[in-house]
Amino acid sequence: MIPVRVVARSPRTRISDVRAGRVVVRISAAPVDGAANLALVKLLAKALAVPAGTIRIAAGVRTRDKSVLVAGVSPTAITGRVRALFESPRQG
């Protein structure tokens, strides 16, 4: 499970940093009709190199703080992939 904090209506969709044990994800979509949640799933799928269908918001569908599950990938592998996001050189 990945603890996530979503900041909607950001200028750019990106994974920002880690604060208070949560991965901070900035989403350009508004939190209306599930648009921000869909953008979150797509971004995490791309960043973690998994199909979007394997990602599920387990808790917090209507809040900023969410718990995200990735099916078919071990928690150790997910932890490693999330750490790698912050260790790789930033672009832009």
C-alpha positions in Angstrom: 0.0 0.0 0.0 1.3 3.5 -0.9 0.2 6.4 1.2 -0.5 9.4 -1.1 -1.3 13.0 -0.6 -3.0 14.6 -3.7 -2.8 18.3 -4.5 -5.3 18.9 -7.2 -5.4 21.8 -9.6 -1.6 22.1 -9.8 0.1 23.7 -12.7 1.7 20.3 -13.7 0.9 16.7 -13.0 3.9 15.1 -11.3 5.2 13.2 -8.3 6.5 16.0 -6.0 8.1 14.6 -2.8 7.5 12.7 0.4 6.0 14.5 3.4 4.9 13.0 6.7 5.3 9.5 5.2 3.1 10.2 2.2 4.1 10.5 -1.5 2.9 14.0 -2.5 1.4 13.9 -6.0 0.4 17.1 -7.8 -2.4 16.7 -10.3 -3.5 19.3 -12.8 -7.0 17.9 -12.9 -9.7 19.2 -10.7 -11.2 16.9 -8.1 -14.5 16.7 -10.0 -16.2 13.5 -11.2 -13.1 11.4 -10.4 -10.8 13.3 -12.8 -8.1 13.8 -10.2 -8.3 10.1 -9.1 -8.0 9.0 -12.8 -5.0 11.2 -13.3 -3.4 9.9 -10.2 -3.8 6.3 -11.3 -2.4 7.0 -14.8 0.6 8.9 -13.3 1.4 6.2 -10.8 1.0 3.5 -13.5 3.5 5.2 -15.7 6.0 6.0 -12.9 5.9 2.5 -11.4 5.9 0.8 -14.8 2.7 -1.2 -14.1 -0.6 -1.4 -16.0 -3.2 1.2 -14.8 -5.6 -1.7 -14.2 -3.4 -3.0 -11.4 -3.7 0.2 -9.4 -6.6 0.8 -7.0 -7.4 3.5 -4.6 -8.2 1.5 -1.5 -9.1 4.4 0.8 -9.6 8.1 0.4 -11.5 8.2 -2.9 -13.0 11.5 -1.9 -10.2 13.0 0.2 -6.7 14.3 -0.4 -5.1 11.5 1.6 -5.3 8.2 -0.1 -4.1 4.7 0.2 -3.2 3.1 -3.1 -2.8 -0.6 -3.8 -0.8 -2.1 -6.7 -1.9 -5.6 -7.5 0.6 -8.2 -8.6 3.7 -6.4 -7.4 5.3 -7.2 -4.0 5.3 -4.4 -1.4 9.1 -4.6 -1.4 9.2 -4.0 -5.2 6.8 -1.1 -4.9 8.9 0.5 -2.1 12.0 0.2 -4.3 10.3 1.7 -7.3 9.0 4.6 -5.2 12.4 5.3 -3.8 13.9 5.1 -7.2 11.6 8.0 -8.3 13.3 10.3 -5.9 16.9 9.0 -6.4 16.8 9.5 -10.2 17.9 12.9 -11.7 15.0 15.3 -12.0 14.0 16.6 -15.4 12.6 20.0 -16.0 
